[in-house]
Amino acid sequence: MSRRWCRKLEVAILSFAGFTGLLFLLQNEKSRHDLKEAIEISSPIRPIVTEHPKPIAECRENVSVANLSGFAELPDHIKNFLRYKHCKEFPLLLDVPEKCGGPDKSYDVFLLLAIKSSPGNYERREIIRKTWGQERMYAGVHIRRLFLSGQVANAREARKINQLLKAETEENGDILQWDFHDSFFNLTLKQVLFHSWMEARCPGVRFVFNGDDDVFANTDNIIHYLLDIPGAGDEHLFVGQLISNVGPIREKWSKYYVPEQVTASNSYPPYCGGGGVLMSGYTSRTIYKESQGIELFPIDDVYLGMCLQKAGLAPASHSGIRTVGVRVPSSKLESFDPCYYKELLLVHRFVPYEMLVMWRAINQPNLICGKRLEVYQRL
């Protein structure tokens, strides 16, 4: 009995050892297979680019503006502008410092698309990424893209929207967000902060497109136009839809209402409509320098005109930039005909689905138009 019991015990021990070894081999093989599969299906994901922003002292309210005559009767958004217009520095919440390859390599970027976008405008940003705002090489030059944004004023909503912007940055690496309230009267602040960022991160960029996220831009035509500009961005260029001989709107109902408490002047310098402008790197750097000595003004395109005027430079008109839309010869004609847009540089304004439809239409190889209008040539 003892021999038989020992034999059974021996068989049991050997069976257990064999089964344990088999499990180990199977598990080891599965681990190697999982690792191999993970390596095969993984793809590089652009990481979130974050830096610890330099400490910026909190900008305090200028309470003395309450003593201005008529201040109490002003709309709240104008009161807030007067209280904080001296504030020109805000922390960056999202940054992409290598967007241009670093300051030393930024000369390789021919065109930087700097698009002003409110935080919640996800659909507009996504359509632009897929259409005219694609980062690519075209005609032998590099195109890069940035969206410029602030913060939502409502704190609860801001927490959600900030997560959205963070996710977009993680996936696309194309958002600059500052810690200020994103509003119409803060567009000038956004513009000034962008030029400051450019000076530090992308000082060598050749040309800049600066516009809103509801414009349709034909970046192919823009590149062809800029390639014919002498100086490769080292000379003055600032073109758009020129506006001159106008002044502040004094009616309170207007979005563009600017009271005398903001400016006593009844005239604006010549400027280009803020829907979209093209400027050289030289002019962008000049705007940055001049903005250091000019206090903020609530209308951003007028402010750029002020900076140019102080530098002794002038904005110019380009018939291919239509910031008030396209006018067709007759009401019987279809205004959304791609033949009206194929030779233009920019049209304001488009809803997201229109951008996609028009981009696909003007890029059809079989598109035939009756007359070719070379409006993108230098005028």
C-alpha positions, 0 to 999 in steps of 0.5 A: 500500500505504501508503494502504491500511495507513493507512486500516486503521489509522485504522478500527482506532483509531476502532473502539477509541475507539468501543468504549471509549466504549461500555464507559464509558457502560454502566459509568456507567449500571450504577453509577447503576442500582446506586446507585439500587437501593441507595437504594431497598432500603436501610432505616434500621438502628438503630446499636449505641449505645456509649459509652466508659464512665467509668473505674471502679476495680477492686473488690478482694476483701475478704479479711477475711471469711475470718475470719468464724466458719464461713466455710470451710464455706460454699458457694462462691457465698456465699463469693464474695458475702461477698468482693465485696458491697461492689462496686456499680460496674461498667462498662457494656458495652452502653448505650442512652443515648437509650432515653427520649429523653434525661433531659429528654424521659424524662417522655414515657415512661409505662411502661418495661419493665425485664426481667432476662435472663441473657445466653444467654436469646435465645429468651425475649428475642425472644419478649418483643419480639414479644409483651407487650414490644413498644415501642409507643404504647397508649392514648395513652402510650409503652411502652419496653423494656430487658433487663438483663444481665451477663456469662457466667462462662466466658470462652470462652462469654462471647466468643460470647454477647457477640457475640450481645448486641451483634447484638441491640443493633444490631438492637433497641437494648434491652440494658443489659449490665454487666461482672459475672458474671450469677448468681442472687446477683448479681440484686441488683447488677443491680437496683442498677445499673439504678436508677443507670442510670435516675437518669442516663438516664431520671429522668422515666419515669412507671412501671416494670415490673421482672420476669424474662424468664420471666413473661407480662405483659398490658401492655394491662391494666397500662397501664389500671391505671396510667392510673387511678393518681393522680399520674402516677408522682409518688407512691409505688407498689410493687405485686406479690405481697406476701410478709410475715412470713418470714425467711432460709432456713437450709437449705444445699440451698435456692437461697435459703439465706442463712446467719447470716454474711450476716445474723443477723436472722431476719426480712425486711421485707415485700416483693413477689416478684421475678418481677414488680413495678410501681413509680412513677418516684417509688419507683424514684428513692427506691430508688436513693437508699436503695440508696446506704446499704444493703449488697447482700443476695443476694435481690434482692426482699428487698433492694427491701423493705429499701430501701422500709422504710428510706424509710418506704414499704410494698409492696402486693399486687395480685391481678392479679400472680401470681408463683406461677402461676394456680390453677384451681378444679378439676383437671378444668379447663384451666389454660392457658385464656386466660380465666384470663389475659385480665384478669390483669397478670402470671403467673410463669412461662412458657416462650417458646412459651407466651408467644406462644400466650397472647399471641395467644389473649388478643388474639383479638377473638372471645374470649368468657369466662363472667365478666369479672374486673376484677382490673386495677383498683386494689385 
